[in-house]
Amino acid sequence: MAKAAFARGADVIYAAAGGSGLGVLQAAADEGKFSIGVDANQNYIQPGSVLTSMLKQVDVAVATAFTDGTTGTWTSGFNIMGLENGGVGWALDENNADLITDEMKATIADLTAKIISGEIVVHNYFDDNACPAAM
């Protein structure tokens, strides 16, 4: 599917499938295009072809749960992990450093700050059980 998307003109494919998305990373490398890894840092899998990886900082979630448990503030239910509490992020390392310009870094920092401040609102599916892209 990734090769077909590249053939139709895609330049970057977000491999939103964790380890199951490795074929996307391979297809991007084969086609001289870019992919974006997901869940953990996958930049090393196809250096120079993985633009970045979107990170789920599970270690932060676990540390938060343990801290809350030891301080008596833990509660059951959903705990939303986002930019503000370090629950998500993006990977920059020696495998993609040459792909990311200072301008891109500045844009990411600006958008991150705007999301954290609430100036940019990221839709939460659980608010209305709807995906805005499908609306």
NORCORPE-V335022 format. One record per pair of residues at least 6 apart in sequence whose C-alpha atoms are under 6 Angstrom apart, sorted by the first residue. I is the first residue (numbers start at 1). J is the second residue. Records with the same first field share a line. If there is no record, write none. Layout:
# NORCORPE-V335022
I = J / J
This chain:
# NORCORPE-V335022
2 = 24
3 = 27
11 = 33
12 = 34 / 35
13 = 35
14 = 35 / 36
15 = 21 / 24 / 36 / 37
16 = 38
18 = 38 / 39
25 = 35
28 = 34 / 35
29 = 49
34 = 49 / 50 / 51
35 = 50 / 51
36 = 50 / 51 / 52 / 53
37 = 53
38 = 53 / 54
39 = 55 / 56
40 = 55
41 = 53 / 91
42 = 53
43 = 50 / 95
44 = 95
47 = 95
48 = 95 / 96
52 = 91
53 = 90 / 91
54 = 89 / 90
55 = 88 / 89 / 90
56 = 88
57 = 87 / 88
68 = 74
81 = 87
82 = 88
84 = 116
114 = 120
